[in-house]
């Protein structure tokens, strides 16, 4: 089930997945990847403007 919160796409295979260690680890890694992409995109945007 995919939930969309203002462009923040989250995939929950199991609703309880968030509360498992693996789910939390996945969440942390996913947030880190999103932040890294955001920084890359923002940096490119600022350099080009």
mmCIF entry with sequence, helices, sheets and N, C-alpha, C, O atoms, coordinates in Angstrom:
data_MODEL
# 
_entry.id   MODEL 
# 
_entity.id                         1 
_entity.type                       polymer 
_entity.pdbx_number_of_molecules   1 
# 
_entity_poly.entity_id                      1 
_entity_poly.type                           'polypeptide(L)' 
_entity_poly.nstd_linkage                   no 
_entity_poly.nstd_monomer                   no 
_entity_poly.pdbx_seq_one_letter_code       
;(UNK)(UNK)(UNK)(UNK)(UNK)(UNK)(UNK)(UNK)(UNK)(UNK)(UNK)(UNK)(UNK)(UNK)(UNK)(UNK)
(UNK)(UNK)(UNK)(UNK)(UNK)(UNK)(UNK)(UNK)(UNK)(UNK)(UNK)(UNK)(UNK)(UNK)(UNK)(UNK)
(UNK)(UNK)(UNK)(UNK)(UNK)(UNK)(UNK)(UNK)(UNK)(UNK)(UNK)(UNK)(UNK)(UNK)(UNK)(UNK)
(UNK)
;
_entity_poly.pdbx_seq_one_letter_code_can   XXXXXXXXXXXXXXXXXXXXXXXXXXXXXXXXXXXXXXXXXXXXXXXXX 
_entity_poly.pdbx_strand_id                 A 
# 
loop_
_entity_poly_seq.entity_id 
_entity_poly_seq.num 
_entity_poly_seq.mon_id 
_entity_poly_seq.hetero 
1 1  UNK n 
1 2  UNK n 
1 3  UNK n 
1 4  UNK n 
1 5  UNK n 
1 6  UNK n 
1 7  UNK n 
1 8  UNK n 
1 9  UNK n 
1 10 UNK n 
1 11 UNK n 
1 12 UNK n 
1 13 UNK n 
1 14 UNK n 
1 15 UNK n 
1 16 UNK n 
1 17 UNK n 
1 18 UNK n 
1 19 UNK n 
1 20 UNK n 
1 21 UNK n 
1 22 UNK n 
1 23 UNK n 
1 24 UNK n 
1 25 UNK n 
1 26 UNK n 
1 27 UNK n 
1 28 UNK n 
1 29 UNK n 
1 30 UNK n 
1 31 UNK n 
1 32 UNK n 
1 33 UNK n 
1 34 UNK n 
1 35 UNK n 
1 36 UNK n 
1 37 UNK n 
1 38 UNK n 
1 39 UNK n 
1 40 UNK n 
1 41 UNK n 
1 42 UNK n 
1 43 UNK n 
1 44 UNK n 
1 45 UNK n 
1 46 UNK n 
1 47 UNK n 
1 48 UNK n 
1 49 UNK n 
# 
_struct_asym.id          A 
_struct_asym.entity_id   1 
# 
loop_
_struct_conf.conf_type_id 
_struct_conf.id 
_struct_conf.pdbx_PDB_helix_id 
_struct_conf.beg_label_comp_id 
_struct_conf.beg_label_asym_id 
_struct_conf.beg_label_seq_id 
_struct_conf.pdbx_beg_PDB_ins_code 
_struct_conf.end_label_comp_id 
_struct_conf.end_label_asym_id 
_struct_conf.end_label_seq_id 
_struct_conf.pdbx_end_PDB_ins_code 
_struct_conf.beg_auth_comp_id 
_struct_conf.beg_auth_asym_id 
_struct_conf.beg_auth_seq_id 
_struct_conf.end_auth_comp_id 
_struct_conf.end_auth_asym_id 
_struct_conf.end_auth_seq_id 
_struct_conf.pdbx_PDB_helix_class 
_struct_conf.details 
_struct_conf.pdbx_PDB_helix_length 
HELX_P HELX_P1 AA1 UNK A 15 ? UNK A 19 ? UNK A 15 UNK A 19 5 ? 5  
HELX_P HELX_P2 AA2 UNK A 21 ? UNK A 48 ? UNK A 21 UNK A 48 1 ? 28 
# 
_struct_conf_type.id          HELX_P 
_struct_conf_type.criteria    ? 
_struct_conf_type.reference   ? 
# 
_struct_sheet.id               AA1 
_struct_sheet.type             ? 
_struct_sheet.number_strands   2 
_struct_sheet.details          ? 
# 
_struct_sheet_order.sheet_id     AA1 
_struct_sheet_order.range_id_1   1 
_struct_sheet_order.range_id_2   2 
_struct_sheet_order.offset       ? 
_struct_sheet_order.sense        anti-parallel 
# 
loop_
_struct_sheet_range.sheet_id 
_struct_sheet_range.id 
_struct_sheet_range.beg_label_comp_id 
_struct_sheet_range.beg_label_asym_id 
_struct_sheet_range.beg_label_seq_id 
_struct_sheet_range.pdbx_beg_PDB_ins_code 
_struct_sheet_range.end_label_comp_id 
_struct_sheet_range.end_label_asym_id 
_struct_sheet_range.end_label_seq_id 
_struct_sheet_range.pdbx_end_PDB_ins_code 
_struct_sheet_range.beg_auth_comp_id 
_struct_sheet_range.beg_auth_asym_id 
_struct_sheet_range.beg_auth_seq_id 
_struct_sheet_range.end_auth_comp_id 
_struct_sheet_range.end_auth_asym_id 
_struct_sheet_range.end_auth_seq_id 
AA1 1 UNK A 2 ? UNK A 5  ? UNK A 2 UNK A 5  
AA1 2 UNK A 8 ? UNK A 11 ? UNK A 8 UNK A 11 
# 
loop_
_atom_site.group_PDB 
_atom_site.id 
_atom_site.type_symbol 
_atom_site.label_atom_id 
_atom_site.label_alt_id 
_atom_site.label_comp_id 
_atom_site.label_asym_id 
_atom_site.label_entity_id 
_atom_site.label_seq_id 
_atom_site.pdbx_PDB_ins_code 
_atom_site.Cartn_x 
_atom_site.Cartn_y 
_atom_site.Cartn_z 
_atom_site.occupancy 
_atom_site.B_iso_or_equiv 
_atom_site.pdbx_formal_charge 
_atom_site.auth_seq_id 
_atom_site.auth_comp_id 
_atom_site.auth_asym_id 
_atom_site.auth_atom_id 
_atom_site.pdbx_PDB_model_num 
ATOM 1   N N  . UNK A 1 1  ? 0.837  -1.191 0.000   1.00 0.00 ? 1  UNK A N  1 
ATOM 2   C CA . UNK A 1 1  ? 0.000  0.000  0.000   1.00 0.00 ? 1  UNK A CA 1 
ATOM 3   C C  . UNK A 1 1  ? 0.881  1.254  0.000   1.00 0.00 ? 1  UNK A C  1 
ATOM 4   O O  . UNK A 1 1  ? 1.735  1.426  0.870   1.00 0.00 ? 1  UNK A O  1 
ATOM 5   N N  . UNK A 1 2  ? 0.667  2.101  -0.961  1.00 0.00 ? 2  UNK A N  1 
ATOM 6   C CA . UNK A 1 2  ? 1.472  3.316  -1.077  1.00 0.00 ? 2  UNK A CA 1 
ATOM 7   C C  . UNK A 1 2  ? 0.664  4.506  -0.581  1.00 0.00 ? 2  UNK A C  1 
ATOM 8   O O  . UNK A 1 2  ? -0.464 4.743  -1.012  1.00 0.00 ? 2  UNK A O  1 
ATOM 9   N N  . UNK A 1 3  ? 1.279  5.255  0.347   1.00 0.00 ? 3  UNK A N  1 
ATOM 10  C CA . UNK A 1 3  ? 0.623  6.468  0.842   1.00 0.00 ? 3  UNK A CA 1 
ATOM 11  C C  . UNK A 1 3  ? 1.426  7.669  0.369   1.00 0.00 ? 3  UNK A C  1 
ATOM 12  O O  . UNK A 1 3  ? 2.656  7.660  0.400   1.00 0.00 ? 3  UNK A O  1 
ATOM 13  N N  . UNK A 1 4  ? 0.724  8.693  -0.064  1.00 0.00 ? 4  UNK A N  1 
ATOM 14  C CA . UNK A 1 4  ? 1.399  9.903  -0.531  1.00 0.00 ? 4  UNK A CA 1 
ATOM 15  C C  . UNK A 1 4  ? 1.089  11.045 0.417   1.00 0.00 ? 4  UNK A C  1 
ATOM 16  O O  . UNK A 1 4  ? -0.072 11.410 0.607   1.00 0.00 ? 4  UNK A O  1 
ATOM 17  N N  . UNK A 1 5  ? 2.144  11.613 1.018   1.00 0.00 ? 5  UNK A N  1 
ATOM 18  C CA . UNK A 1 5  ? 1.967  12.749 1.913   1.00 0.00 ? 5  UNK A CA 1 
ATOM 19  C C  . UNK A 1 5  ? 2.744  13.920 1.347   1.00 0.00 ? 5  UNK A C  1 
ATOM 20  O O  . UNK A 1 5  ? 3.931  14.069 1.639   1.00 0.00 ? 5  UNK A O  1 
ATOM 21  N N  . UNK A 1 6  ? 2.103  14.751 0.548   1.00 0.00 ? 6  UNK A N  1 
ATOM 22  C CA . UNK A 1 6  ? 2.766  15.935 0.001   1.00 0.00 ? 6  UNK A CA 1 
ATOM 23  C C  . UNK A 1 6  ? 4.019  15.589 -0.764  1.00 0.00 ? 6  UNK A C  1 
ATOM 24  O O  . UNK A 1 6  ? 5.065  16.201 -0.549  1.00 0.00 ? 6  UNK A O  1 
ATOM 25  N N  . UNK A 1 7  ? 3.931  14.612 -1.658  1.00 0.00 ? 7  UNK A N  1 
ATOM 26  C CA . UNK A 1 7  ? 5.079  14.253 -2.475  1.00 0.00 ? 7  UNK A CA 1 
ATOM 27  C C  . UNK A 1 7  ? 6.032  13.310 -1.768  1.00 0.00 ? 7  UNK A C  1 
ATOM 28  O O  . UNK A 1 7  ? 7.008  12.863 -2.371  1.00 0.00 ? 7  UNK A O  1 
ATOM 29  N N  . UNK A 1 8  ? 5.776  12.990 -0.485  1.00 0.00 ? 8  UNK A N  1 
ATOM 30  C CA . UNK A 1 8  ? 6.630  12.071 0.250   1.00 0.00 ? 8  UNK A CA 1 
ATOM 31  C C  . UNK A 1 8  ? 6.037  10.682 0.114   1.00 0.00 ? 8  UNK A C  1 
ATOM 32  O O  . UNK A 1 8  ? 5.071  10.344 0.797   1.00 0.00 ? 8  UNK A O  1 
ATOM 33  N N  . UNK A 1 9  ? 6.613  9.878  -0.766  1.00 0.00 ? 9  UNK A N  1 
ATOM 34  C CA . UNK A 1 9  ? 6.057  8.571  -1.084  1.00 0.00 ? 9  UNK A CA 1 
ATOM 35  C C  . UNK A 1 9  ? 6.614  7.521  -0.134  1.00 0.00 ? 9  UNK A C  1 
ATOM 36  O O  . UNK A 1 9  ? 7.828  7.334  -0.049  1.00 0.00 ? 9  UNK A O  1 
ATOM 37  N N  . UNK A 1 10 ? 5.732  6.839  0.578   1.00 0.00 ? 10 UNK A N  1 
ATOM 38  C CA . UNK A 1 10 ? 6.171  5.807  1.515   1.00 0.00 ? 10 UNK A CA 1 
ATOM 39  C C  . UNK A 1 10 ? 5.505  4.492  1.158   1.00 0.00 ? 10 UNK A C  1 
ATOM 40  O O  . UNK A 1 10 ? 4.306  4.443  0.883   1.00 0.00 ? 10 UNK A O  1 
ATOM 41  N N  . UNK A 1 11 ? 6.291  3.431  1.167   1.00 0.00 ? 11 UNK A N  1 
ATOM 42  C CA . UNK A 1 11 ? 5.778  2.106  0.834   1.00 0.00 ? 11 UNK A CA 1 
ATOM 43  C C  . UNK A 1 11 ? 5.734  1.262  2.103   1.00 0.00 ? 11 UNK A C  1 
ATOM 44  O O  . UNK A 1 11 ? 6.777  0.966  2.687   1.00 0.00 ? 11 UNK A O  1 
ATOM 45  N N  . UNK A 1 12 ? 4.545  0.875  2.529   1.00 0.00 ? 12 UNK A N  1 
ATOM 46  C CA . UNK A 1 12 ? 4.394  0.002  3.686   1.00 0.00 ? 12 UNK A CA 1 
ATOM 47  C C  . UNK A 1 12 ? 3.873  -1.350 3.205   1.00 0.00 ? 12 UNK A C  1 
ATOM 48  O O  . UNK A 1 12 ? 2.725  -1.471 2.778   1.00 0.00 ? 12 UNK A O  1 
ATOM 49  N N  . UNK A 1 13 ? 4.729  -2.354 3.281   1.00 0.00 ? 13 UNK A N  1 
ATOM 50  C CA . UNK A 1 13 ? 4.304  -3.702 2.922   1.00 0.00 ? 13 UNK A CA 1 
ATOM 51  C C  . UNK A 1 13 ? 3.394  -4.234 4.021   1.00 0.00 ? 13 UNK A C  1 
ATOM 52  O O  . UNK A 1 13 ? 2.338  -4.804 3.746   1.00 0.00 ? 13 UNK A O  1 
ATOM 53  N N  . UNK A 1 14 ? 3.816  -4.041 5.274   1.00 0.00 ? 14 UNK A N  1 
ATOM 54  C CA . UNK A 1 14 ? 3.023  -4.437 6.427   1.00 0.00 ? 14 UNK A CA 1 
ATOM 55  C C  . UNK A 1 14 ? 2.886  -3.216 7.320   1.00 0.00 ? 14 UNK A C  1 
ATOM 56  O O  . UNK A 1 14 ? 3.883  -2.544 7.584   1.00 0.00 ? 14 UNK A O  1 
ATOM 57  N N  . UNK A 1 15 ? 1.672  -2.900 7.798   1.00 0.00 ? 15 UNK A N  1 
ATOM 58  C CA . UNK A 1 15 ? 1.486  -1.716 8.643   1.00 0.00 ? 15 UNK A CA 1 
ATOM 59  C C  . UNK A 1 15 ? 2.398  -1.722 9.868   1.00 0.00 ? 15 UNK A C  1 
ATOM 60  O O  . UNK A 1 15 ? 2.843  -0.664 10.313  1.00 0.00 ? 15 UNK A O  1 
ATOM 61  N N  . UNK A 1 16 ? 2.680  -2.915 10.419  1.00 0.00 ? 16 UNK A N  1 
ATOM 62  C CA . UNK A 1 16 ? 3.505  -3.019 11.617  1.00 0.00 ? 16 UNK A CA 1 
ATOM 63  C C  . UNK A 1 16 ? 4.994  -2.929 11.310  1.00 0.00 ? 16 UNK A C  1 
ATOM 64  O O  . UNK A 1 16 ? 5.820  -2.906 12.222  1.00 0.00 ? 16 UNK A O  1 
ATOM 65  N N  . UNK A 1 17 ? 5.336  -2.878 10.027  1.00 0.00 ? 17 UNK A N  1 
ATOM 66  C CA . UNK A 1 17 ? 6.739  -2.916 9.625   1.00 0.00 ? 17 UNK A CA 1 
ATOM 67  C C  . UNK A 1 17 ? 7.553  -1.791 10.267  1.00 0.00 ? 17 UNK A C  1 
ATOM 68  O O  . UNK A 1 17 ? 8.733  -1.962 10.572  1.00 0.00 ? 17 UNK A O  1 
ATOM 69  N N  . UNK A 1 18 ? 6.901  -0.629 10.468  1.00 0.00 ? 18 UNK A N  1 
ATOM 70  C CA . UNK A 1 18 ? 7.573  0.524  11.069  1.00 0.00 ? 18 UNK A CA 1 
ATOM 71  C C  . UNK A 1 18 ? 8.164  0.184  12.428  1.00 0.00 ? 18 UNK A C  1 
ATOM 72  O O  . UNK A 1 18 ? 9.191  0.740  12.820  1.00 0.00 ? 18 UNK A O  1 
ATOM 73  N N  . UNK A 1 19 ? 7.514  -0.734 13.152  1.00 0.00 ? 19 UNK A N  1 
ATOM 74  C CA . UNK A 1 19 ? 7.863  -0.978 14.540  1.00 0.00 ? 19 UNK A CA 1 
ATOM 75  C C  . UNK A 1 19 ? 8.898  -2.091 14.689  1.00 0.00 ? 19 UNK A C  1 
ATOM 76  O O  . UNK A 1 19 ? 9.320  -2.398 15.804  1.00 0.00 ? 19 UNK A O  1 
ATOM 77  N N  . UNK A 1 20 ? 9.311  -2.698 13.575  1.00 0.00 ? 20 UNK A N  1 
ATOM 78  C CA . UNK A 1 20 ? 10.349 -3.713 13.636  1.00 0.00 ? 20 UNK A CA 1 
ATOM 79  C C  . UNK A 1 20 ? 11.704 -3.057 13.433  1.00 0.00 ? 20 UNK A C  1 
ATOM 80  O O  . UNK A 1 20 ? 11.786 -2.007 12.794  1.00 0.00 ? 20 UNK A O  1 
ATOM 81  N N  . UNK A 1 21 ? 12.776 -3.653 13.965  1.00 0.00 ? 21 UNK A N  1 
ATOM 82  C CA . UNK A 1 21 ? 14.120 -3.088 13.787  1.00 0.00 ? 21 UNK A CA 1 
ATOM 83  C C  . UNK A 1 21 ? 14.469 -2.898 12.313  1.00 0.00 ? 21 UNK A C  1 
ATOM 84  O O  . UNK A 1 21 ? 15.044 -1.879 11.932  1.00 0.00 ? 21 UNK A O  1 
ATOM 85  N N  . UNK A 1 22 ? 14.120 -3.880 11.491  1.00 0.00 ? 22 UNK A N  1 
ATOM 86  C CA . UNK A 1 22 ? 14.407 -3.786 10.060  1.00 0.00 ? 22 UNK A CA 1 
ATOM 87  C C  . UNK A 1 22 ? 13.639 -2.628 9.445   1.00 0.00 ? 22 UNK A C  1 
ATOM 88  O O  . UNK A 1 22 ? 14.177 -1.884 8.624   1.00 0.00 ? 22 UNK A O  1 
ATOM 89  N N  . UNK A 1 23 ? 12.389 -2.477 9.838   1.00 0.00 ? 23 UNK A N  1 
ATOM 90  C CA . UNK A 1 23 ? 11.574 -1.392 9.321   1.00 0.00 ? 23 UNK A CA 1 
ATOM 91  C C  . UNK A 1 23 ? 12.138 -0.036 9.701   1.00 0.00 ? 23 UNK A C  1 
ATOM 92  O O  . UNK A 1 23 ? 12.162 0.885  8.885   1.00 0.00 ? 23 UNK A O  1 
ATOM 93  N N  . UNK A 1 24 ? 12.597 0.086  10.955  1.00 0.00 ? 24 UNK A N  1 
ATOM 94  C CA . UNK A 1 24 ? 13.166 1.352  11.405  1.00 0.00 ? 24 UNK A CA 1 
ATOM 95  C C  . UNK A 1 24 ? 14.470 1.631  10.679  1.00 0.00 ? 24 UNK A C  1 
ATOM 96  O O  . UNK A 1 24 ? 14.745 2.770  10.300  1.00 0.00 ? 24 UNK A O  1 
ATOM 97  N N  . UNK A 1 25 ? 15.282 0.581  10.483  1.00 0.00 ? 25 UNK A N  1 
ATOM 98  C CA . UNK A 1 25 ? 16.544 0.745  9.767   1.00 0.00 ? 25 UNK A CA 1 
ATOM 99  C C  . UNK A 1 25 ? 16.274 1.190  8.334   1.00 0.00 ? 25 UNK A C  1 
ATOM 100 O O  . UNK A 1 25 ? 16.936 2.093  7.823   1.00 0.00 ? 25 UNK A O  1 
ATOM 101 N N  . UNK A 1 26 ? 15.294 0.551  7.688   1.00 0.00 ? 26 UNK A N  1 
ATOM 102 C CA . UNK A 1 26 ? 14.909 0.912  6.327   1.00 0.00 ? 26 UNK A CA 1 
ATOM 103 C C  . UNK A 1 26 ? 14.459 2.367  6.273   1.00 0.00 ? 26 UNK A C  1 
ATOM 104 O O  . UNK A 1 26 ? 14.785 3.101  5.340   1.00 0.00 ? 26 UNK A O  1 
ATOM 105 N N  . UNK A 1 27 ? 13.701 2.769  7.296   1.00 0.00 ? 27 UNK A N  1 
ATOM 106 C CA . UNK A 1 27 ? 13.190 4.139  7.360   1.00 0.00 ? 27 UNK A CA 1 
ATOM 107 C C  . UNK A 1 27 ? 14.333 5.139  7.439   1.00 0.00 ? 27 UNK A C  1 
ATOM 108 O O  . UNK A 1 27 ? 14.331 6.154  6.742   1.00 0.00 ? 27 UNK A O  1 
ATOM 109 N N  . UNK A 1 28 ? 15.320 4.844  8.303   1.00 0.00 ? 28 UNK A N  1 
ATOM 110 C CA . UNK A 1 28 ? 16.470 5.736  8.477   1.00 0.00 ? 28 UNK A CA 1 
ATOM 111 C C  . UNK A 1 28 ? 17.272 5.830  7.183   1.00 0.00 ? 28 UNK A C  1 
ATOM 112 O O  . UNK A 1 28 ? 17.664 6.919  6.766   1.00 0.00 ? 28 UNK A O  1 
ATOM 113 N N  . UNK A 1 29 ? 17.513 4.681  6.551   1.00 0.00 ? 29 UNK A N  1 
ATOM 114 C CA . UNK A 1 29 ? 18.278 4.654  5.296   1.00 0.00 ? 29 UNK A CA 1 
ATOM 115 C C  . UNK A 1 29 ? 17.526 5.420  4.208   1.00 0.00 ? 29 UNK A C  1 
ATOM 116 O O  . UNK A 1 29 ? 18.122 6.192  3.457   1.00 0.00 ? 29 UNK A O  1 
ATOM 117 N N  . UNK A 1 30 ? 16.208 5.197  4.131   1.00 0.00 ? 30 UNK A N  1 
ATOM 118 C CA . UNK A 1 30 ? 15.389 5.864  3.106   1.00 0.00 ? 30 UNK A CA 1 
ATOM 119 C C  . UNK A 1 30 ? 15.431 7.373  3.294   1.00 0.00 ? 30 UNK A C  1 
ATOM 120 O O  . UNK A 1 30 ? 15.550 8.115  2.319   1.00 0.00 ? 30 UNK A O  1 
ATOM 121 N N  . UNK A 1 31 ? 15.336 7.838  4.550   1.00 0.00 ? 31 UNK A N  1 
ATOM 122 C CA . UNK A 1 31 ? 15.400 9.271  4.822   1.00 0.00 ? 31 UNK A CA 1 
ATOM 123 C C  . UNK A 1 31 ? 16.761 9.838  4.458   1.00 0.00 ? 31 UNK A C  1 
ATOM 124 O O  . UNK A 1 31 ? 16.855 10.942 3.921   1.00 0.00 ? 31 UNK A O  1 
ATOM 125 N N  . UNK A 1 32 ? 17.821 9.085  4.749   1.00 0.00 ? 32 UNK A N  1 
ATOM 126 C CA . UNK A 1 32 ? 19.173 9.533  4.411   1.00 0.00 ? 32 UNK A CA 1 
ATOM 127 C C  . UNK A 1 32 ? 19.326 9.675  2.899   1.00 0.00 ? 32 UNK A C  1 
ATOM 128 O O  . UNK A 1 32 ? 19.911 10.646 2.419   1.00 0.00 ? 32 UNK A O  1 
ATOM 129 N N  . UNK A 1 33 ? 18.803 8.712  2.155   1.00 0.00 ? 33 UNK A N  1 
ATOM 130 C CA . UNK A 1 33 ? 18.877 8.761  0.693   1.00 0.00 ? 33 UNK A CA 1 
ATOM 131 C C  . UNK A 1 33 ? 18.086 9.960  0.164   1.00 0.00 ? 33 UNK A C  1 
ATOM 132 O O  . UNK A 1 33 ? 18.552 10.679 -0.720  1.00 0.00 ? 33 UNK A O  1 
ATOM 133 N N  . UNK A 1 34 ? 16.882 10.169 0.714   1.00 0.00 ? 34 UNK A N  1 
ATOM 134 C CA . UNK A 1 34 ? 16.067 11.301 0.268   1.00 0.00 ? 34 UNK A CA 1 
ATOM 135 C C  . UNK A 1 34 ? 16.779 12.623 0.529   1.00 0.00 ? 34 UNK A C  1 
ATOM 136 O O  . UNK A 1 34 ? 16.790 13.508 -0.326  1.00 0.00 ? 34 UNK A O  1 
ATOM 137 N N  . UNK A 1 35 ? 17.378 12.755 1.726   1.00 0.00 ? 35 UNK A N  1 
ATOM 138 C CA . UNK A 1 35 ? 18.076 13.995 2.066   1.00 0.00 ? 35 UNK A CA 1 
ATOM 139 C C  . UNK A 1 35 ? 19.277 14.205 1.156   1.00 0.00 ? 35 UNK A C  1 
ATOM 140 O O  . UNK A 1 35 ? 19.556 15.328 0.736   1.00 0.00 ? 35 UNK A O  1 
ATOM 141 N N  . UNK A 1 36 ? 19.998 13.110 0.848   1.00 0.00 ? 36 UNK A N  1 
ATOM 142 C CA . UNK A 1 36 ? 21.163 13.208 -0.032  1.00 0.00 ? 36 UNK A CA 1 
ATOM 143 C C  . UNK A 1 36 ? 20.733 13.676 -1.428  1.00 0.00 ? 36 UNK A C  1 
ATOM 144 O O  . UNK A 1 36 ? 21.360 14.560 -2.011  1.00 0.00 ? 36 UNK A O  1 
ATOM 145 N N  . UNK A 1 37 ? 19.664 13.081 -1.957  1.00 0.00 ? 37 UNK A N  1 
ATOM 146 C CA . UNK A 1 37 ? 19.159 13.474 -3.280  1.00 0.00 ? 37 UNK A CA 1 
ATOM 147 C C  . UNK A 1 37 ? 18.725 14.937 -3.248  1.00 0.00 ? 37 UNK A C  1 
ATOM 148 O O  . UNK A 1 37 ? 18.998 15.695 -4.178  1.00 0.00 ? 37 UNK A O  1 
ATOM 149 N N  . UNK A 1 38 ? 18.044 15.326 -2.162  1.00 0.00 ? 38 UNK A N  1 
ATOM 150 C CA . UNK A 1 38 ? 17.565 16.698 -2.030  1.00 0.00 ? 38 UNK A CA 1 
ATOM 151 C C  . UNK A 1 38 ? 18.740 17.675 -2.068  1.00 0.00 ? 38 UNK A C  1 
ATOM 152 O O  . UNK A 1 38 ? 18.681 18.713 -2.728  1.00 0.00 ? 38 UNK A O  1 
ATOM 153 N N  . UNK A 1 39 ? 19.816 17.320 -1.339  1.00 0.00 ? 39 UNK A N  1 
ATOM 154 C CA . UNK A 1 39 ? 21.002 18.185 -1.328  1.00 0.00 ? 39 UNK A CA 1 
ATOM 155 C C  . UNK A 1 39 ? 21.620 18.279 -2.712  1.00 0.00 ? 39 UNK A C  1 
ATOM 156 O O  . UNK A 1 39 ? 22.000 19.367 -3.143  1.00 0.00 ? 39 UNK A O  1 
ATOM 157 N N  . UNK A 1 40 ? 21.729 17.151 -3.419  1.00 0.00 ? 40 UNK A N  1 
ATOM 158 C CA . UNK A 1 40 ? 22.306 17.151 -4.761  1.00 0.00 ? 40 UNK A CA 1 
ATOM 159 C C  . UNK A 1 40 ? 21.488 18.036 -5.693  1.00 0.00 ? 40 UNK A C  1 
ATOM 160 O O  . UNK A 1 40 ? 22.040 18.844 -6.440  1.00 0.00 ? 40 UNK A O  1 
ATOM 161 N N  . UNK A 1 41 ? 20.174 17.876 -5.644  1.00 0.00 ? 41 UNK A N  1 
ATOM 162 C CA . UNK A 1 41 ? 19.279 18.635 -6.519  1.00 0.00 ? 41 UNK A CA 1 
ATOM 163 C C  . UNK A 1 41 ? 19.352 20.117 -6.182  1.00 0.00 ? 41 UNK A C  1 
ATOM 164 O O  . UNK A 1 41 ? 19.439 20.960 -7.075  1.00 0.00 ? 41 UNK A O  1 
ATOM 165 N N  . UNK A 1 42 ? 19.318 20.436 -4.874  1.00 0.00 ? 42 UNK A N  1 
ATOM 166 C CA . UNK A 1 42 ? 19.372 21.837 -4.469  1.00 0.00 ? 42 UNK A CA 1 
ATOM 167 C C  . UNK A 1 42 ? 20.699 22.464 -4.871  1.00 0.00 ? 42 UNK A C  1 
ATOM 168 O O  . UNK A 1 42 ? 20.732 23.598 -5.347  1.00 0.00 ? 42 UNK A O  1 
ATOM 169 N N  . UNK A 1 43 ? 21.790 21.735 -4.683  1.00 0.00 ? 43 UNK A N  1 
ATOM 170 C CA . UNK A 1 43 ? 23.102 22.268 -5.024  1.00 0.00 ? 43 UNK A CA 1 
ATOM 171 C C  . UNK A 1 43 ? 23.166 22.550 -6.519  1.00 0.00 ? 43 UNK A C  1 
ATOM 172 O O  . UNK A 1 43 ? 23.645 23.604 -6.936  1.00 0.00 ? 43 UNK A O  1 
ATOM 173 N N  . UNK A 1 44 ? 22.684 21.611 -7.322  1.00 0.00 ? 44 UNK A N  1 
ATOM 174 C CA . UNK A 1 44 ? 22.695 21.793 -8.776  1.00 0.00 ? 44 UNK A CA 1 
ATOM 175 C C  . UNK A 1 44 ? 21.831 22.996 -9.152  1.00 0.00 ? 44 UNK A C  1 
ATOM 176 O O  . UNK A 1 44 ? 22.187 23.778 -10.034 1.00 0.00 ? 44 UNK A O  1 
ATOM 177 N N  . UNK A 1 45 ? 20.692 23.134 -8.472  1.00 0.00 ? 45 UNK A N  1 
ATOM 178 C CA . UNK A 1 45 ? 19.783 24.246 -8.751  1.00 0.00 ? 45 UNK A CA 1 
ATOM 179 C C  . UNK A 1 45 ? 20.447 25.582 -8.424  1.00 0.00 ? 45 UNK A C  1 
ATOM 180 O O  . UNK A 1 45 ? 20.349 26.534 -9.198  1.00 0.00 ? 45 UNK A O  1 
ATOM 181 N N  . UNK A 1 46 ? 21.121 25.649 -7.276  1.00 0.00 ? 46 UNK A N  1 
ATOM 182 C CA . UNK A 1 46 ? 21.763 26.906 -6.883  1.00 0.00 ? 46 UNK A CA 1 
ATOM 183 C C  . UNK A 1 46 ? 22.953 27.219 -7.772  1.00 0.00 ? 46 UNK A C  1 
ATOM 184 O O  . UNK A 1 46 ? 23.201 28.382 -8.092  1.00 0.00 ? 46 UNK A O  1 
ATOM 185 N N  . UNK A 1 47 ? 23.693 26.192 -8.175  1.00 0.00 ? 47 UNK A N  1 
ATOM 186 C CA . UNK A 1 47 ? 24.851 26.417 -9.051  1.00 0.00 ? 47 UNK A CA 1 
ATOM 187 C C  . UNK A 1 47 ? 24.392 26.942 -10.406 1.00 0.00 ? 47 UNK A C  1 
ATOM 188 O O  . UNK A 1 47 ? 25.027 27.826 -10.980 1.00 0.00 ? 47 UNK A O  1 
ATOM 189 N N  . UNK A 1 48 ? 23.294 26.401 -10.914 1.00 0.00 ? 48 UNK A N  1 
ATOM 190 C CA . UNK A 1 48 ? 22.823 26.792 -12.242 1.00 0.00 ? 48 UNK A CA 1 
ATOM 191 C C  . UNK A 1 48 ? 22.154 28.161 -12.258 1.00 0.00 ? 48 UNK A C  1 
ATOM 192 O O  . UNK A 1 48 ? 22.114 28.823 -13.295 1.00 0.00 ? 48 UNK A O  1 
ATOM 193 N N  . UNK A 1 49 ? 21.629 28.588 -11.107 1.00 0.00 ? 49 UNK A N  1 
ATOM 194 C CA . UNK A 1 49 ? 20.886 29.851 -11.102 1.00 0.00 ? 49 UNK A CA 1 
ATOM 195 C C  . UNK A 1 49 ? 21.798 31.043 -10.855 1.00 0.00 ? 49 UNK A C  1 
ATOM 196 O O  . UNK A 1 49 ? 21.330 32.182 -10.821 1.00 0.00 ? 49 UNK A O  1 
# 
